[in-house]
Structures are given as structure tokens and as C-alpha cells.
Amino acid sequence: IQITFNSSKISYEKLLDVFFSEHSPLYRASAQYRSAIWFHNEAQRAAAENKIQRLQDKISTLICTDLEKASVWFDAEEYHQVRAKTFKVSVAELGPSFSF
């Protein structure tokens, strides 16, 4: 899922909280199903690394979330969009400050 957000309405750190509460980053999956964060700048990279480290400090199982610099984005095929629709519903519960 690619998320566009207004940082004056919701912080990147809050998005990271939602990301890690919505899935398990504890297993290494094939490339198309892996846990990954594509960052757009160094501040996002640093925030994601910090969040992963804070989570890792709490558990003994290795967190397998990959961090990569964002590049060209391609949406998945329509039959893969079920998870994206589920995610949109759950983050909508954050309130009116959250938008895609």
C-alpha cells in the first residue's frame, strides 16, 4: 500500500504505529508479500529505523521489515487489493485527521 499523507494532520511516527499494528513483521516472506517500508527522505528512514529498533528491543524474535528508498510505484493487480481495502477501513478509525 502506498500512503500519501498530510504531516500537519498526522505524523509519520503515527503511520508507523498503524503499520506495525496491522501486520506481523516477524517472518521473512517472499518478495511480493514481505514486510517493507519505502521511505522518501532521510527523516522517514531514521524514524522507521528507530521504530524497528524500539520494537526489536522488546522482543527476541527478529523483525524482518525491509527498509528501502522509494522509487517508482506500481499498484498490485486488482485481486490483491482486498488487503488495501481492509487497511483503509481500519486506519479510518484514527479520525478525521487521517486521509489518503
C-alpha positions as CSV (number, residue, x, y, z in Angstrom):
1,I,0.0,0.0,0.0
2,Q,1.3,3.4,-0.8
3,I,0.0,6.1,1.5
4,T,0.0,9.9,0.8
5,F,-0.5,11.9,4.0
6,N,-0.5,15.4,5.3
7,S,2.2,15.6,8.0
8,S,0.4,18.6,9.6
9,K,-2.6,16.3,10.3
10,I,-0.9,13.0,11.2
11,S,2.7,12.3,12.0
12,Y,4.9,9.8,10.1
13,E,5.5,8.1,13.5
14,K,1.8,7.6,13.9
15,L,1.7,6.0,10.5
16,L,4.5,3.7,11.6
17,D,2.5,2.7,14.7
18,V,-0.5,1.8,12.5
19,F,1.8,-0.1,10.1
20,F,3.2,-2.3,12.8
21,S,-0.2,-2.8,14.5
22,E,-1.7,-4.0,11.2
23,H,0.6,-6.9,10.4
24,S,3.3,-9.2,11.8
25,P,6.8,-8.2,10.8
26,L,8.2,-11.3,12.3
27,Y,8.6,-13.6,9.4
28,R,10.5,-13.5,6.2
29,A,8.1,-13.8,3.2
30,S,8.6,-13.9,-0.5
31,A,9.3,-10.6,-2.1
32,Q,5.8,-9.7,-3.0
33,Y,4.4,-10.5,0.5
34,R,7.3,-9.2,2.6
35,S,7.1,-6.6,5.3
36,A,8.7,-3.4,3.9
37,I,8.8,0.3,4.3
38,W,9.8,2.5,1.4
39,F,11.0,5.9,2.7
40,H,11.1,9.1,0.7
41,N,13.7,11.0,2.7
42,E,16.3,10.6,5.5
43,A,13.9,11.7,8.2
44,Q,11.5,8.9,7.3
45,R,14.3,6.4,7.1
46,A,15.6,7.4,10.6
47,A,12.1,7.3,12.1
48,A,11.4,3.8,10.6
49,E,14.8,2.5,11.8
50,N,14.1,4.0,15.3
51,K,10.6,2.4,15.4
52,I,12.0,-1.0,14.3
53,Q,14.8,-0.8,16.9
54,R,12.3,0.1,19.7
55,L,10.1,-2.9,18.8
56,Q,13.1,-5.2,18.5
57,D,14.3,-4.2,22.0
58,K,11.0,-5.5,23.3
59,I,11.1,-9.0,21.7
60,S,13.6,-11.7,21.0
61,T,12.2,-12.7,17.5
62,L,13.9,-10.9,14.6
63,I,11.8,-8.2,13.0
64,C,12.0,-8.8,9.2
65,T,10.8,-5.5,7.9
66,D,12.9,-4.2,5.0
67,L,13.7,-0.5,4.6
68,E,14.3,0.7,1.1
69,K,14.4,4.1,-0.7
70,A,11.2,4.8,-2.5
71,S,11.2,4.7,-6.3
72,V,8.6,4.1,-9.0
73,W,5.4,2.7,-7.5
74,F,3.3,0.0,-9.2
75,D,-0.1,-0.9,-7.8
76,A,-0.8,-4.6,-7.4
77,E,-3.3,-6.4,-9.5
78,E,-7.0,-5.9,-8.6
79,Y,-7.3,-9.3,-6.9
80,H,-4.6,-8.2,-4.4
81,Q,-6.4,-5.1,-3.4
82,V,-8.5,-6.8,-0.7
83,R,-5.8,-6.1,1.9
84,A,-5.5,-2.5,0.9
85,K,-9.3,-2.0,1.3
86,T,-9.2,-3.6,4.8
87,F,-6.3,-1.4,5.8
88,K,-8.1,1.8,4.6
89,V,-11.1,0.8,6.8
90,S,-9.0,0.3,9.9
91,V,-7.0,3.4,9.7
92,A,-10.1,5.4,9.1
93,E,-10.8,4.8,12.8
94,L,-8.0,7.2,13.6
95,G,-10.4,10.0,12.9
96,P,-10.8,13.0,10.6
97,S,-7.1,14.0,10.8
98,F,-6.2,10.9,8.7
99,S,-6.6,10.8,5.0
100,F,-5.2,9.1,2.0
